[in-house]
């Protein structure tokens, strides 16, 4: 009799463990989010968007915030935990084939947030992001108009291996190529950082480099450029025009002060759409391969019309 009871308990226990899969006992979906380690308001807002939507939906979110090698390790940890799905904000385009293949082999769908990867499309479900080339083109059109087709421009770009930096530069240069009177005299990384952006512009000023416009790939680097120009006794927004990308709250405050001339929106509020697409994939429903968030350019003429007042 005792042997029968022990055997029955063992069968029940094993059945419970087998049924649990990646979900906890309460039946919640379990999702891993491999986020980039970047000290910026935009990145923080994206993380908050994902966390808040997970809480609203009752999803058990496993969050990892680290650089690319750590992101790959985090994805492998998520796979080992048998999560139901993975959200990935990839730091750079390359280096993902192996780990995304492991996720696919494990039957775990991966949704890309805000950046793309150079990996076969069958290894990931969808990419939800802004159109970075469009952002660059919009910035280029604004510069060409404000300079009347003639002047000197300096570019502050982010991580040269990252999707936004590559495409924002390509889009911008596509427009600049139409205006032979506009010369891009400097192009250097500010590493997405306000402090690094300030240092780069300080070095340009010390070297006697004079430009009419600074195009920064994010608002943080633009704010650093503003700091450098002010320290040199120049009036940002007047002596040197500045346009950037992201549309964070601090950028709109800088436009209001007259320090920043324009910013092209790049929405970080990707949590709701990310979970919607991931849930569809988990349920075997079809999902579009590329989902583009619509963005707009804001300057002194319309910045007060932004629906959130910045991110």
NORFENNOR-V903084 format. One record per pair of residues at least 6 apart in sequence whose ideal C-beta (glycine too) atoms are under 6 Angstrom apart, sorted by the first residue. I is the first residue (numbers start at 1). GAP is how many residues later the second one is. Records with the same first field share a line. If there is no record, write none. Layout:
BEGIN
I: GAP + GAP
END
This chain:
BEGIN
21: 61
22: 8 + 60 + 61 + 62
23: 7
24: 36
28: 30 + 32
29: 30 + 55
30: 30 + 53 + 54
31: 28 + 30 + 54
32: 30 + 46 + 51 + 54
33: 17 + 30 + 54
34: 30 + 37 + 40 + 41 + 54
35: 12 + 30 + 54
36: 53 + 55
37: 28 + 29 + 30
38: 154
40: 180
41: 207
42: 204 + 206 + 226
45: 223 + 266
46: 222 + 224
49: 220 + 221 + 222
50: 221
53: 218 + 219 + 222
54: 7
57: 218
64: 10
68: 23 + 24
72: 27
75: 24
78: 8
79: 23 + 24 + 27
84: 198
85: 24 + 193 + 197
86: 22 + 24
87: 24 + 26 + 187
88: 22 + 24
89: 24 + 25
90: 25 + 27
92: 69 + 70
93: 24 + 25 + 70
94: 24
96: 21 + 23
97: 22
100: 19 + 23
101: 22
103: 7
104: 19
109: 16 + 172
110: 14
111: 14 + 15 + 163 + 166 + 167
112: 12 + 15
113: 15 + 157 + 161
114: 15
115: 48
116: 11 + 47
125: 156 + 162
126: 151 + 161 + 163 + 165
127: 163
128: 142 + 145 + 146 + 163
130: 136 + 163 + 165
131: 161
132: 32 + 35 + 36
133: 34 + 37 + 38
135: 33 + 110 + 129
136: 32 + 35 + 36
137: 34 + 38
138: 126 + 159
139: 33 + 76 + 104 + 125
140: 32 + 35 + 36
141: 34
142: 101 + 120
143: 70
144: 35
146: 95
147: 35 + 65
149: 30 + 32
150: 31
151: 31 + 61
152: 31 + 33 + 59 + 60
153: 31 + 60 + 62
154: 32 + 57 + 60
155: 29 + 32 + 60
156: 34 + 41 + 60 + 65
157: 8 + 12 + 32 + 60
158: 7 + 34 + 59
159: 6
165: 52
168: 49
176: 6 + 8
186: 18
188: 12
190: 6 + 7 + 10 + 31
192: 26
194: 26 + 29 + 30
197: 24 + 27 + 28
198: 26 + 29 + 30
201: 24 + 27
202: 26
205: 27
213: 28
214: 11 + 26 + 28
215: 28
216: 6 + 28
217: 28
218: 27 + 28
219: 25 + 27 + 29 + 32 + 44
222: 20 + 22 + 38
226: 10 + 33
229: 7 + 11
236: 6 + 23
237: 21 + 22 + 24
241: 20
242: 18 + 19
243: 18 + 19
244: 19
245: 19 + 21
246: 20
247: 16 + 18 + 63
248: 62 + 63
249: 61
251: 9 + 12
252: 51 + 58
254: 6
255: 48
261: 38
262: 37
263: 35
264: 33
265: 30 + 31
266: 29
267: 26
268: 43
277: 10
280: 7
281: 6
298: 8
END
